[in-house]
């Protein structure tokens, strides 16, 4: 069954919710029903305190043991990847956790059986071991929650403090029911029903867990990198803009009155949640129930948002699609056309500054049902553009055969009207000027790319210069055109046309015959380049030289694909096609680093292919020992990368996919790959460095802002991302070039390549960091491996996980050290202590529930934000001031009860309450903020429905979560150990005797006192821990039954007791 990621996420959240509710059930069962449990097992209620203490201590030791085991598993996993990777890793995770959930469910059945069986006396020992068994596997799930699904782990942690609240209401309601029904002895019923509640909760958690995580049972369709959407004009509020598929993308709609007299609705795709980092393509615009007609849409260009203009009389006048590259598509209704007949024109980013006033255009379009409206796309172009720069041209073309007709003189975007009267459609054609270098610098090249790639290329085209028209003798029949490249000679005359089709063919056309004997219209002959051949820069120069003289049809076809000919070479295995296997990644490509010549990236069984060009580049930054190859789309468009692979020469069949950490997100302009060179031969099997170039159009400055990042080779097949930047928050730039005199010295990029050629980035980073030019080269993620979970051992910088880890660990440890051993019994009476326990229980759940609400509503108040840079979550550390002061006041009340301030606190119950609640509630805030900060350092794994911006196929998640749990429980372990219990016992004795000399360390200094309490703790651990699974619970609790108690009554005053003895 295939569902959307949102649907499966709801199931995962529900599974985590119920699993979190069951985490504390064994402890709550003992803590809230100790008297009833002793009644069931025929033991004295006066043993209740000892029974609760022993059982809770054992459960905590079991929890610590499970946490340490998971932490050890995490450490080993971080150092050695001994579990399957990729899809097999997900299956392994699913089988393992589903099995554990079944064990937990069986554990509840065992608890129920142990409580209800055994006759009148029962099996207290079986019941005790059943609790330990079930709690151990529950804690395995809790400690390894980051390994299971870190993106939804907060749903588990945030429900932990809700369990006591729910049990409180259960106990209250069942006792109210018993009182109303006149029942007296309800202990057995209360405990049995509470076990049943845990059993039902475990059953629901197991069922949901199976649905969510069992491999192949409830599969979710992944969200592609590029999402196809539609725009609905009649929607003035948010709506579902998805074209197909179970995953729903939503369009956010806002409005403004600009220009005056018109309403502008801004439609922007919601890029939060699972759609974060995704790109969007508009494939239709709907007015009412039907899409607008007679126009094409930019099916392979990425849209950021749309602006829809409406008049005050509610007429839709104009739709403006703003694209990633700074260009814009304009759509408006036709004059005297039907309601859904529109026209279109594309304005390139170069012409954005030449647009007329928008208000004048809207006024003209407003009367589209009269003679003053716009007739067609050509008139829309004239109304939009004031004038083109000198030498530019954008003349519209018309084709009656339903194919694409080019205007070879155009240097700006234009429109081709294709089809007959009943099927006419306006297709915008983008024109990009390509700068030629080297031996081709005297020629000119323009790339013509139709926005719709579902049409064939026409036979007839508009010429340029003194050539009025051009006829292709044998155009590609039945082939959809992807883009064309037009080459001109130094005089501006067209001499060569390259046609690239969507099914992986490349055709070359040139003038037929000698220059002085060419007919008019001019006829061009052509030939198809064989799939296993490619044309180098030198071959292209020969081809252009020959095109200036004219081609003969037979000779052209023969020479173009001839071995040893002047125009092409065999690829010889260095131009292997790649395949995008995931059918959802329709608009992405797959790169192969072994290819040093052009190749095709195939999608969907070869029906759609994208041509990737590869150029060898020479740079002053590197010396002759290294070579750079540049991979980019042949059409010059931006692209998304599905994966990067490398096919070794020794095994040309099995390509190895690079493990990029983090994966490449967003649109890419080009990818540069650096190799070592030995004896003038490129070591193609060992790429050293990958450089990713991206550009983003800055509309305020009307220019592109380029950014670069570098992937350096690490251990095994891992590649880690590094960035070079001198100013925080600015775009990362290229590693600076060396001067001509220093280009072969060991500096800068040459230094980086030199180090990578002798070892991985993990081994050589220390040496590189000493280089002046590489000082600002740093990783943008500090948690790539286990050794850098808390800090970078090279630079000493703390990671983003360190601070929330410390905050969470201190919160758990500090609270555990004073509660329940010292607070509230040292400050208030037992009656008020019970009230404090209830209040603190409800307050503990409040920050966690609010944090969960903030998470789901994407509120800025949510603590799950980056701990590096923008959000100042470090300010929460200021709460440690009142937290520490309240903590000290509690300690002073123990050691210095005679102080005036201590007496004042104990005599004012309300003030004591405020001090205790200050510690308790602040501690809960630290837990919420710490957990949120830790969870923010997550992978965002695409396979799990994440945002794709974090690590991919990486195990550092469990490395972070397990130390986080271990760090939290180490102080918790100490607080529940006999050391604290010994300390608490001494406090009780001190309050009873009121004699300071009875304090065990009254004559010791600080170090001696600390040594004494540690010794007590170690002695207690040594004597009690081995007996955890061996002692007889009934014998330990029943040994006091043989004591003789004598009740003496007397009317004498207390001071006269026993005076006669």
C-alpha positions, 0 to 999 in steps of 0.5 A: 500500500502506497500512501503520502509521507504526511499520512505515514508521518501521522502513524509514526507520531501516533506510535511514538505517542503511545510508546512514550506513554508506556515508558514510565508505566512499571514505575508508576504501577509500583509507586501509586499502588504499593499498599494494594500490591502488598495486600495482594501478596499478603505482606504488611503495609508498613513495608510499603516504603521499603518495597517502593524503594527497592523496586524503583531503584531496581527499575532505575538500574535496569534503565541505566543498564539499557542506556549504557548498552545502547550507548555502547552500540552507538559508539561501535556504530560510529566507529565501525559500520557493521549494519546494512546501509541504504534501503537494507538499513531501513529494513534492519531498523524496522525488523529490530524495533518491531521485534522489541515492541512485540517483546514489550507487549509480551512483557505486559502480558507477563505482568498481568499473569504474574499479578493475577496468578499464584493463588491467595499468596501470589508470586511477588518475585515473578511480578518483580522480575516481570517488571524488570524484564518489560522495563528493560526493553522499553528503555532500549526503545527510549535510549535508541530513539534517535536510531529509530527515527530522530525526526519524530523523537520529540513525540516520544520524549514530550509524552513522558511527563504526561503518563503520571498525569493520566494515571493521576486522573485514572486513580481519582476517577476509579476511587470516585466510582468506588466511593459512589458504588459503596465498594471498600476493598478495591485494591485488586481492581485498581491495580489490575485495571491499571495493568490493563491500561498499560497492556492496551496502550502497549497493544496500540503502540505495537500495532501502530509501530508495525504499520509505520516501520515494518518494511513493505507494509505501509510504504510512503511515496517519497517527495521528489526534489522537484514538485509539479504544481498548479495555480488556481486563480479563484483561490484567495486563501491557501489551497492544495496545489498538487497535480498528482500523487498522495503527497499534498503541497500547499500554496500560501496566498497573501494579498496587497493593493498594489498598484492602486485600483487592483488587488495583487494575490501572491501565491507562494508554495509552502516550503516548510516541513517535508517540502523544505528545500524542494523546487516547484514547477508550474504546469498549469494555471486554472481559472474556475474548473478549467485550465487556461488555453493556448499557452505553454508553461515552463515545464522545466524551469523552477518557480519561486512564487506567482503574482496574480492581479485582479481588477476591482470588478473581479476580472483576472488580468495578469499572472506573473510567474517569477523564476529562480533565475530572475526571469518572469513569465507573464500570462494575460487574457486574449482580446475577443477570446473565450474566457480561458484563452490567454497569451504569454511572454517570457521576460529574461532577467536582462530585460527586467529593467526595460519593463513598462509601468505595470499599471498601464499594462493592467489598464490595457488588459482590463478591456480584453473583451473589447477592441482595446485589449491585447490580441496575442503574445506578440502584442503582450511583448510589445506592451511589456518591453519598452525597447531592447538593447541595440543589436537585440532581437525578439521577433515572434514566429508562427508554425502551422504544422504544430512544431517549433519554428526558430528565429535564428536572428533572435538574441532575446526570448521570443514566442513561437505560435504553433499549430492550426487555428483550432489548436494554436498554442504560444510557446515561449522560447528562451535564448541564452548567449554562451561565451566561447573561449579558446580557439572558438572565441571568434564565433558566437553561440546562442541556445534556444530552449522551448519551455515545452519539450513535447513538440518536434522541430519544424523544417522551416526557420527564420534566417538571420542577416541576409539569409531570409529563411532556412529549410532543414533537409531532413529534420529529426522525425518524431523527435521532441526537441529539448534545445538547440544551439546556433553557431554564428561566424564572426560576421554574425551569419548562422553556420551551424545548428545543433539539435538535441532531442529528449530521447538522447539524439544529437543532430548537426545541421549546416549550409548545403553547397558552396557559399556562392551557389546557395539557394534561397531559401537556404537549405541545410543538410544534417546528420545524427551523431552516433551515441558512442561518439562525442565532439571535442573543442578542436573537432567543433572548430573543424566543423565550424570551419567546414560549415563556413564553406558548406556541407555535402549531404553524403560526405557530412553524414560519413565524416561526422561519425568516421573513426579517425575523421576530423569531427568526432571521437569514440567515447571509449567507455568515458561517456557512459550514460547514467540513470535516475531510478526513482520515478519521482525524481523526474527533473533531476540528473545523475552524474558520473565522475568517470565521464570526461566527455558528454553523456546522457542522464536517463529518466524512466526507461530511456524515454526522457534523457538530459544531455550533460556536457563535460569540459576540461578546464585549465585554471591558474589555481592548480598546477599541471599535476591536477586536472579539472573537469566541469559537468553541467547541463548542455542547455545551460539550465540549472539542475537538481542532482539525484546522486553522484556516482563513480564507475571504476575502470576495473568494474564498468558495470557496477557504479558506486554511488558517493555517500555525500554528507550532507547531500546536495540540495537545491539547484546547481549551476555546475559541478567541477571535479578535480583529479590527479595527473601522472605522466600526462595521464588523468587518474580518472579512478581517483577523484580528489575534490568536488566543487558545487557552484550555485547562483541565486538571483538578487532582485534588489541588486539585479545580479546573480550571487554565486556560492561554492562548496567543496566535497572532500574525500573521506573514509571509505566512500564518504565525501564531506562538505566544506566551505570557504568563507571569510565573513559569517553569513555571507555566501561561500566563495571560491578558494582564492587563486594563486598568482602566476608565479606562485601557482605551483607552490604548496598553497591554496587550492593546490595545497588542498589537492596535494593533501587529498592526494596523500590521504582523506580529509579526516587525516589531512585536515590538521596540515591544511588548517595551517595554510594561510589560504585554507584557514577559512576552509571549514566543515558546515556540520560538526557532527560527521563522526563520533569523535566530533559529537561534542566538539571539534578535536582539531579546532576545539570549537563546540558543536551545536549539540554540546550545549543542549546536551549539557543543559539536559544532563544537568537538568536531569542530574540536579533534579534527581539529586534533591527529589524525592530524597530531600525535597519536599520533606526537608521544607514542608510537612507530609501533607503539603509535600503531597500537594507539591508532588501533584502540582509539580507533576502537572507543571512538568507536563506543561513545558513538554506539551507546549514544546510539542504544540510549537513544533507542530504549528511551526512556531518560532517559540519552539526550542528546536532551532539552530544552536549556532548563529541566529536564534539565541537559545543560550539565553535560557542559561540565565534561568540557572541563576534563580535555579541555583539560588533556589537549590542552595536555599534547600541545601542551607535548610538542611545544614544550617536550619538555625539560620534566620532565612532558613527558619523564615522559609520553613515557617512560610509554606507558600515561600517554600512552595515557590522555592521548590516549584522554581527548581522543579519548573525551571528544570522542566524548561531546561529539559524541553529546551535541551531536547529541542536543541538536541533534536535540531541536530538531526539528519532530515533524511529524505528517505524518512521524509526529512528536509534533505538538508542534513546527513544522508546515510549517516549514523551520527544521529544515534551517536548524538542521542545515545551520549545524550541519554548517557550524559543525562543518566550518569548524574541520575545514576549517582542520585539514585545510588546508595550515596544519596540514600545514605546522605538522605538517611543522615538528614533524617537522623539529623532532623530527628536528633537535632544534634549537629554532632550526630552528622557523620562528617561534622568533624571533616573538611570538604574533601574528606566529607566528599570522600566519605559520601563517595565511599558510602555510595561505592559500598552501597553499590557493591553490596546492593547491585549484585543482589539486584536480580538474586534477592528474595523480595518476599523474604526481604519484606517479611523478615520484620514480621517476627518483631515484638511490639509492646503498646504502653499507655499511661496517664502520666506526664511525658517527663514522668514516664518510666521513673519508677523503673 
